[in-house]
Amino acid sequence: MLNMVSYMSYSMTQMQFLPSGGLSAYLAWVHRLPVLTHEQETELAMRMIEDQDRDAVKQLILSNLRHVAYIAQQYKGYGLCLSDLIQEGNIGLIKAVKRFNPKEGVRLVTYAAYWIKSELHEYVLRNWKIVRVATTKVQRMLFFKLRSKLSFDTAVSEQEAKDIAKTLGVQTSDIIDMQKRLQYDHSLDVSLDDEHYWTDHQLSALALVETSGDTLDDQLSVTKVNQDLQEAMKSLPDRLYHIIQSRYLTEDKMTLQDLADQLGISVERVRQLEKQALLHMKKIIDN
């Protein structure tokens, strides 16, 4: 079996995931790619496993890109760029193909769904909003299950919280805590936009402010978060500053592909630099 480093390197650099023409052209392209029969898929998978056949790897990935695009569109509600979501989902597909064994009796599209969604979940949790709202395993599960059910503006009643908790198999306090986190996260959008602070939804892993409501202390906490963010931004090297500024803090935000083209580097390298910048900023704020 191909090792992960060479496999990822080949798949991300040699395969043309994003043809010229942007997202619309990409979506049209993936839907024109041929779908493999069960027999074809099994044959290609065995060539990949037994012969380390890179052409087989390529065909397995290409034939399932449409499914990544479909799954990624289900995550658009978090305000993230669809092309970035698709790129993350493609990474999940690549990981799935590497581990796929047709002898287990499951089609690749079914097997890959877990890896694609796992990659997308992590990406959303890393990048949704200015504060991290889900840090524990239970909170992460609730984040995805409750965001469409809970109101940002009104609190659930104790009975409603109990009913939801019973359905999901968690504590009532978990439901109430997650709604407070989501409500506070939503309130930051209004507060920061009104004050012309950081206007986007990302830089997520930087801070968790334990507060809610409209008291003076709450407003001061929000102000402190933004002062910390500004100081952290100032500490970045020029290229990292440019990436964060272009990705999150301008009106016409750039995608990973846009920055890769501008800087003359790969999309994966931009992703790595972005992650490096966010981790650096988090370290500055934590200290």
Backbone hydrogen bonds, N-H to C=O, Kabsch-Sander energy under -0.5 kcal/mol:
donor,donor_aa,acceptor,acceptor_aa,energy
7,Y,3,N,-2.4
8,M,4,M,-2.8
9,S,5,V,-2.5
10,Y,6,S,-2.5
11,S,7,Y,-2.7
12,M,8,M,-2.5
13,T,9,S,-1.7
14,Q,10,Y,-2.6
15,M,10,Y,-0.6
15,M,11,S,-0.7
17,F,15,M,-1.2
22,G,19,P,-0.7
25,A,21,G,-0.6
26,Y,22,G,-2.0
27,L,23,L,-2.8
28,A,24,S,-2.1
29,W,25,A,-2.3
30,V,26,Y,-2.8
31,H,27,L,-1.4
32,R,28,A,-0.5
32,R,29,W,-1.3
33,L,29,W,-0.7
33,L,30,V,-0.5
41,E,37,T,-2.6
42,T,38,H,-2.3
43,E,39,E,-2.4
44,L,40,Q,-2.5
45,A,41,E,-2.5
46,M,42,T,-2.3
47,R,43,E,-2.0
48,M,44,L,-2.2
49,I,45,A,-2.4
50,E,46,M,-3.0
51,D,47,R,-1.8
52,Q,48,M,-0.9
53,D,47,R,-1.4
54,R,52,Q,-0.7
57,V,53,D,-1.7
58,K,54,R,-2.5
59,Q,55,D,-2.2
60,L,56,A,-2.3
61,I,57,V,-2.3
62,L,58,K,-3.0
63,S,59,Q,-2.1
64,N,61,I,-1.5
65,L,61,I,-0.5
65,L,62,L,-1.1
67,H,64,N,-0.7
68,V,64,N,-1.3
69,A,65,L,-2.1
70,Y,66,R,-2.0
71,I,67,H,-2.4
72,A,68,V,-3.0
73,Q,69,A,-1.6
74,Q,70,Y,-0.5
74,Q,71,I,-1.4
75,Y,72,A,-2.0
76,K,73,Q,-1.1
78,Y,75,Y,-1.4
79,G,76,K,-1.9
85,L,81,C,-2.2
86,I,82,L,-2.6
87,Q,83,S,-2.0
88,E,84,D,-2.3
89,G,85,L,-2.7
90,N,86,I,-2.6
91,I,87,Q,-1.4
92,G,88,E,-1.7
93,L,89,G,-2.2
94,I,90,N,-2.5
95,K,91,I,-2.2
96,A,92,G,-2.1
97,V,93,L,-2.8
98,K,94,I,-2.1
99,R,95,K,-1.2
100,F,96,A,-1.0
100,F,97,V,-0.7
104,E,101,N,-1.9
105,G,102,P,-1.8
111,Y,107,R,-2.3
112,A,108,L,-3.4
113,A,109,V,-0.9
114,Y,110,T,-0.6
114,Y,111,Y,-0.6
115,W,111,Y,-0.7
116,I,112,A,-2.8
117,K,113,A,-2.6
118,S,114,Y,-2.4
119,E,115,W,-2.1
120,L,116,I,-2.1
121,H,117,K,-3.0
122,E,118,S,-2.1
123,Y,119,E,-2.0
124,V,120,L,-2.8
125,L,121,H,-2.6
126,R,122,E,-1.9
127,N,123,Y,-1.6
128,W,124,V,-2.0
129,K,127,N,-0.8
129,K,201,H,-2.5
132,R,207,A,-1.9
133,V,131,V,-0.6
140,R,136,T,-2.4
141,M,137,K,-1.9
142,L,138,V,-2.5
143,F,139,Q,-2.6
144,F,140,R,-1.4
145,K,141,M,-1.8
146,L,142,L,-3.2
147,R,143,F,-1.1
149,K,146,L,-1.3
150,L,146,L,-2.8
161,A,157,S,-2.5
162,K,158,E,-2.2
163,D,159,Q,-2.5
164,I,160,E,-2.5
165,A,161,A,-2.6
166,K,162,K,-2.4
167,T,163,D,-2.1
168,L,164,I,-2.3
169,G,165,A,-1.4
170,V,165,A,-2.1
174,D,171,Q,-0.6
175,I,171,Q,-1.2
176,I,172,T,-2.1
177,D,173,S,-2.5
178,M,174,D,-2.3
179,Q,175,I,-2.1
180,K,176,I,-1.9
181,R,177,D,-2.0
182,L,178,M,-2.6
183,Q,179,Q,-3.0
184,Y,180,K,-2.7
185,D,181,R,-2.5
186,H,182,L,-2.2
187,S,183,Q,-2.3
188,L,184,Y,-1.6
189,D,185,D,-0.8
189,D,186,H,-0.7
190,V,186,H,-0.9
191,S,187,S,-2.4
192,L,188,L,-3.0
193,D,189,D,-1.7
194,D,190,V,-2.4
195,E,191,S,-1.4
196,H,193,D,-1.3
197,Y,192,L,-3.3
204,S,126,R,-0.6
205,A,126,R,-0.7
206,L,203,L,-0.9
207,A,130,I,-0.5
207,A,204,S,-0.7
210,E,208,L,-0.7
211,T,209,V,-1.7
219,Q,215,T,-2.2
220,L,216,L,-2.4
221,S,217,D,-2.0
222,V,218,D,-2.1
223,T,219,Q,-2.3
224,K,220,L,-2.5
225,V,221,S,-2.2
226,N,222,V,-1.9
227,Q,223,T,-2.2
228,D,224,K,-2.5
229,L,225,V,-2.2
230,Q,226,N,-2.3
231,E,227,Q,-2.2
232,A,228,D,-2.4
233,M,229,L,-2.4
234,K,230,Q,-2.0
235,S,231,E,-0.9
235,S,232,A,-0.5
236,L,233,M,-1.6
241,Y,237,P,-2.8
242,H,238,D,-2.4
243,I,239,R,-2.0
244,I,240,L,-2.4
245,Q,241,Y,-2.9
246,S,242,H,-2.7
247,R,243,I,-2.2
248,Y,244,I,-2.3
249,L,244,I,-0.7
249,L,245,Q,-1.4
253,K,251,E,-1.1
254,M,246,S,-2.4
259,L,255,T,-2.2
260,A,256,L,-2.4
261,D,257,Q,-2.4
262,Q,258,D,-2.3
263,L,259,L,-2.9
264,G,260,A,-1.3
265,I,260,A,-1.6
270,V,266,S,-2.0
271,R,267,V,-2.4
272,Q,268,E,-2.2
273,L,269,R,-2.5
274,E,270,V,-2.7
275,K,271,R,-2.4
276,Q,272,Q,-2.5
277,A,273,L,-2.5
278,L,274,E,-2.5
279,L,275,K,-2.5
280,H,276,Q,-2.2
281,M,277,A,-2.5
282,K,278,L,-2.4
283,K,279,L,-2.2
284,I,280,H,-2.1
285,I,281,M,-2.4
286,D,282,K,-2.9
287,N,283,K,-1.6
